[in-house]
Amino acid sequence: MMLRLVGFVVLAIVVAIPLGVLPAAPVTWLVMAALGIGSAGVIARSITLATIAGATALIAYAVALLLARPTGTMLDGLALGAALVLLLAVVQFAERSAGADLGPGVMAAQLRQWLGTGLLGVVAALLLVAGAAAIASGIVGATLPMVVIAASIGAALVGAGVVVLVR
Amino acid sequence: MSWRAAALNLSLLTLVGWALFLGVLTGRVELVLGAVPLAVALVLGRRSGAAPAVEVTHEVSTERLSEGERVTVTITLEAAASHPLVEVLVPLPSRVSVERGNPHAFLTVRAGAPTTWTFALRCEGRQRLRLVGPFVRLWGPLGLASAEARYRAPRTVAVYPTLRPLRVPPPPRRTQASVGNYVSPAQGEGIEPGEIRPFAPGDHVRHVNWRATLRLGELHVTQHHRERNADVVLLLDTLSEVGPPGATVVDAAVRGAADLAAAYLARKDRVGLIEYGGQLRWLRPGSGRAQLQRLLDTLLDASVVFTYVTRDVDLIPPRILPPQALVLALSPLLDARFVRAATDLVARGFDLVVVAVSPVAAARATLPRGRVADLAARLWSLERRRDLDALRRRGLTIVEWDGVSSLDVALATVRREPRRRMPA
């Protein structure tokens, strides 16, 4: 019950972020869909439904950013990413622990782990932003092809990293 | 035990992909930044290679108990390194219910400190409860990786039928030479007083009847009856069974056999057991508490083993089935082979009492409620009464028992010759 409550709180944060950027249609519709699917995922302890809800919330956020074109909303993106991590972790833990007893200290250890991971993600993103700002000052005046090449190399490295990770 | 990636990795990768794709599509850095916590979680949750070992101890509070009693299972985990999340699952066999706690739990194990988890089970019906070792699963951060192992440390708990005291078990017609509780007409050593006769040289002074001596003016002694024991053989029919698991006619017969064994052993009789079924098993007659334990252990494993082979009672050696023994057959009388064996024993002069465990109620319990089933049960009861009457006419002493109510009440209806007329 408590895990479901935590799941609903995190889901509320996930759907509130796109609405905070643009509280109007079609973002509202997408957010409602994300909320419906996410609620079903939290109630049924389904990681698949929670993933679909997360993807829908990301689409809603992208649409909101595209239509509203706000500035200085980087923290919103970070919060959305951290909230999505928490949502998936909470739903998966609820799924695993259904029907089981939790020993003393388990819930506290999990909360520490979830919040620590979310916080670490935010710190990593902030470091990335700082790094990007430093690089940006170095490539002022660079032509578009150069940026594209650099981005491609970066993307290739990330891809290689992901392959190593999931291998 | 090695780490394996969980399904959550795929979910996180999916969302990372979506965030990056939408970020590139819309040209907004917020979405790319949103992918970073997801990617960081993926990296942090990654585990590879062998998982650290966890020492597991699996214990039960008792290895012997009666049906309906509870046993406490204790799982102790100990590890060199800390594990924030360890999942423990003890698979339970059927006919066992959890009374307290949960066999499935999530625990936190601290380095060097034992973590204990207990739960209590109630055991329904006689059985040899086999608790295999627990499954232990270590979960990595965020549940992104898990390492699972099964600790095979089986513990066996013998769940014996609950013994209900029997006040009047059928008395045997023939006794043995050893001292017991049955008063013999023969004179000798004993505590049951018999006739009074004049004193003769060699008589003990303690047998002098002073009241008769004073009245008659010369020494008289009180004679005593010998007290003998008997051989009792329980013949358990395991050729067929009906009824729901744990409440079959064989289960009822086993309970009855255990009650009878305890009652006769308390009377200093020698009690043996023959399991007449697909496999012919027996236990030589003996007496004492150790024999009761042996009988209960043998009864615990009594079960129906299907076979086409019919084993004749001639195969049973006389030391297992003594000719003077009282044979108590517990059977639903459903299998013609057992009926034939019982009739054969009576024809050979054995003192046989058949406790006919009624299969009607047990079979009725497996069927849904309905008028047709009720009618069928009534018809079956009538047919069964007719069959039992036919067997009685052939010389069998049959006691009908429903398997649920007290066996004492059913046995009270047995008409036997009085003990005092028994030959020595």
Interface residues (C-beta under 8 A of the other chain):
Chain A: I47 T48 A50 T51 G54 A55 L58 I59 Y61 A62 L65 L66 T73 M74 D76 G77 L78 L80 G81 A82 L84 V85 L88 A89 Q92 F93 R96 S97 G99 A100 D101 L102 G103 P104 G105 V106 A109 Q110 Q113 W114 T117 G118 L120 G121 V122 A124 A125 L128 V129 V162 L165 V166
Chain B: A5 A6 A7 L8 N9 S11 L12 L13 T14 L15 W18 A19 L22 G23 L25 T26 R28 V29 E30 L31 V32 L33 G34 A35 V36 P37 L38 A39 V40 A41 L42 V43 L44 G45 R46 P84 L85 E87 L89 G101 N102 H104 A105 F106 L107 T108 T115 W117 W139 P141 L142 G143
